[in-house]
Amino acid sequence: MKIVKCNTQYPLKTIRINKSLFFFFVISLVLSCQNPDQVKFATNYLGITLNDKGYITSLKNLTKQELHDFSPPDKPSPLLSLYNSKLDTLYAPQSADYNNSDNIIRLNYGNQSVAEIRIDAKEKYLKFTLLSLSNREDIEGVQWGSIHTNINNLLGEIIGVARDTSETVNYAIGMLALNDNTLGGNSRTIGDAAPFQYIIHSPDTLLYPLPDHLHEGQVFTLGGDGISDVAFYAHKEPYYRIMYGNAAEVDNEGKISITYNSRDRSKKREIYFSLIPNMPANTPNHLEVQPLPIDYIGSSVALWGSPDSTALMDVIQDIVLAEGLPYPTIDGKWVKDPAAYVPDAITSGGLYDSIISYTSRLGFKAISLYDQDFLRPDRGNEGFIDGKYFEKKPLKLTSGNLSHKEFAKIAAERNIIIGRTPITTALAPGTKDASPNPSDSLCYQQKRLLKNTISSTDTIIIVDDPTYMDEIASWEGHAENLNMVKIGNELIHYLGVSKDEPYRLLNVKRGYWGTKPIEHVKEDTIYKLQVTLNYGYDGLIPNMQLQDKIAEYYADVCYINGIGYYDFDGQEFLFNNGHGYYSTKRFFGKMFKQAATHGIAPIRFTGATLSEGSWHYQSIWNVGGGKNLYDLDTREWGSTTSQGKDLRDVTYANYFPTGMGGNFPINAQSTAEQYEHIQAISVGLGTTYSLYLNQKDVESCPEKEAIFKVIRTWENARAANAFPRDIKKILVDPKRNWHLEQLDHNNWNLYPLEGNAKREAIKLSRDFEGGY
């Protein structure tokens, strides 16, 4: 245990708890140093000062003799602010009172509210929990921070972290939500999902100075037409930073701030939402958000600081375990552990004779059956995707076709799981909850009343209020074919609403999606439905209760059919109900809980996006592929678009495995040398990828055996955590070439190559301590 004494360097009240045995001794000591205007807390690595206004005024690195302060002196950080959505106003605290006996700080606000917050000092983080709030009638949300820093290197906008990765500083400060209704980002975030856009931020102003016409924090829209997701990624310049959240943001000087928030979801509210609001193809829609009995009282965050190089495995993992946050594993290792990163196999060609054998020999753990059709969430099959008796045999082998369950059983004998690609929550036509009998638990944008009784053939449908009924459904693509309302058990397609009374729907088609046209009487409810987009993703969005059932359905599918991996295409549909990252946490939480009731392992998954809502649950993020992600020929991150660079920067900054997409197919032209390079980049940076395996192409490759050996050798060494940090740094240089040889179970020789000549070997050994 360390004790910070009263002195001129750190004279005020400091609470540091390393071992509970000495707790009362430490408390009595620090209270003797109390200053009524300030209170100090300390973890193993971070010292924090709170002033009598309720602001954080100091964030000190306690790991070095010179206590570097990361809090800008001119920009103190409010611990907790209150959000009045009607006035669009944030109330910052005006005064604070800390009670030593119960570790509770009381913050007073200009609107006469008083917040009570418990502060629990842990070894590696401080835990803040909102216990109560008075005078809260007009307070829709509470906001932790923003916690301002003078760090200007890497911002982790998904989980909320400011990182200085330089060797001289090597420090990070971050927050994590400790309950589902506490979300990364600020209280003004529309739909609880931050806009998908570019900002200007240079991670190193010396290496990447900004042109005169750009400034830090400047916002730019994505590229393309707003429909082709590959075209979104349109800026290869390193200072164009794509944003997948707003838990961390930069100011006009490039300094990083961190923010979390929580919302009272029980009240009726309407939002004007689009995930990509700056693009004409994705203009916002007005959406009545479903009220839920979820409140911000109990909102809790962990505030931490530590050396950046050890933050993930030493601090973040400690918080996750101590606070009971989702902790999926692979072969006993946390999926965020770089030693657990492992590529997957992805199928092509529709023939499966040797796919399991290939995957096993490569050392991979999962096979994505990507050449099968999309898996639709259809609760009508009760999870039996191959029939109640597994009579369907969609997986083709020359020895005889197999069901998923049969194929999964063979794969499991080699510790391999199989997976499919669902369209997340898109309720497609012909499925149980969509048609011909649409569920009463669908998400809607607007609710109106029918002003006239109509027969089964009438197309004159008069609504009581035309407001927003002219908007084309969804916010994504605005597909006209999905613009529909639900009256009773009938879906009705329409386009537009008349400008003058009586307000009637235009271009009406009755009995849409195979539903039955029936009579509807005056004052029946009209629901303008929230939908997905077309291009094969056509579907209706469920409300929250039905979404819960679909999450459980996906776990049932795994249990029944032996599936253990999903590639959630359309993952952004989880935002379409207006609850954003909360919706995402709830969906995956329900899926994981149902999987646990079945006694199966946490489901490994990738998907179309990554968010603060999915970060804890999601294992990997292999989206897209080919030259868009990593071009093996030119050795660059995205040669055709900037997608590779953009997604690499996002994932790396947020301590998440970088994806190289579906890539690097083994074919007649493939060489072992190519895969030495792929694996060096993968291990050095910390990436995964989905290796395309087409059985006919693999068998046509003269160097097949050598390629298998190369990949397996690197993956064995990675799983042994045999690559020190300094070696990883040089592996990522695309100009260098390497050859790795395995000597025995615990030792490897890594050879730098000059031409084809091996230079002196770098000795690598298994890390028996499990360090990072």
Sequence and secondary structure as in RCSB ss.txt:
>XXXX:A:sequence
MKIVKCNTQYPLKTIRINKSLFFFFVISLVLSCQNPDQVKFATNYLGITLNDKGYITSLKNLTKQELHDFSPPDK
PSPLLSLYNSKLDTLYAPQSADYNNSDNIIRLNYGNQSVAEIRIDAKEKYLKFTLLSLSNREDIEGVQWGSIHTN
INNLLGEIIGVARDTSETVNYAIGMLALNDNTLGGNSRTIGDAAPFQYIIHSPDTLLYPLPDHLHEGQVFTLGGD
GISDVAFYAHKEPYYRIMYGNAAEVDNEGKISITYNSRDRSKKREIYFSLIPNMPANTPNHLEVQPLPIDYIGSS
VALWGSPDSTALMDVIQDIVLAEGLPYPTIDGKWVKDPAAYVPDAITSGGLYDSIISYTSRLGFKAISLYDQDFL
RPDRGNEGFIDGKYFEKKPLKLTSGNLSHKEFAKIAAERNIIIGRTPITTALAPGTKDASPNPSDSLCYQQKRLL
KNTISSTDTIIIVDDPTYMDEIASWEGHAENLNMVKIGNELIHYLGVSKDEPYRLLNVKRGYWGTKPIEHVKEDT
IYKLQVTLNYGYDGLIPNMQLQDKIAEYYADVCYINGIGYYDFDGQEFLFNNGHGYYSTKRFFGKMFKQAATHGI
APIRFTGATLSEGSWHYQSIWNVGGGKNLYDLDTREWGSTTSQGKDLRDVTYANYFPTGMGGNFPINAQSTAEQY
EHIQAISVGLGTTYSLYLNQKDVESCPEKEAIFKVIRTWENARAANAFPRDIKKILVDPKRNWHLEQLDHNNWNL
YPLEGNAKREAIKLSRDFEGGY
>XXXX:A:secstr
     SSSSS S EE  S GGGHHHHHHHHHTT BTTEEEEE SSEEEEEETTSEEEEEEETTSSS  B S TT 
 EESEEEEETTTTEEE EEEEEEETTTTEEEEEETTS EEEEEEEE SS EEEEEEEESS TT  EEEEEEEE  
  SEEETTTTEEEE STTT EEEEEEESSTTEEES TT GGGS   EEEE  S TTTS   TT  TT EE  STT
SS SGGG    STTEEEES  SEEE TT  EEEEEEEE TTS EEEEE SSTTSGGG  EEEEE   S  STT E
EEEEEE HHHIIIIIIHHHHHHTT    EETTEETTSGGG   EEEEESS  TTHHHHHHHHT  EEE TTS  B
   GGGTT TT TT     B  TT  B HHHHHHHHHTTT EEEE B TT B TTSTTTSSS  S B EEEEEEB
 S B SS    BBS  TTTTS SSSSS  GGG EEEETTEEEE   B SSSS BBSS BSSGGG     B TT E
EEEE B  STT   B B HHHHHHHHHHHHHHHHHHTEEEEEETTGGGGGTTTTHHHHHHHHHHHHHHHHHHTT 
   EEEES   TTTTTT      SBGGGT BTTTTBS SSSSHHHHHHHHHHHTT  EEEEEE    TT  HHHH
HHHHHHHHHHTEEEEEEEEHHHHHT TTHHHHHHHHHHHHHHHHTT   HHHHHHHT TT EEEEEEEETTEEEE
EEEETTEE S EEEE  TT   
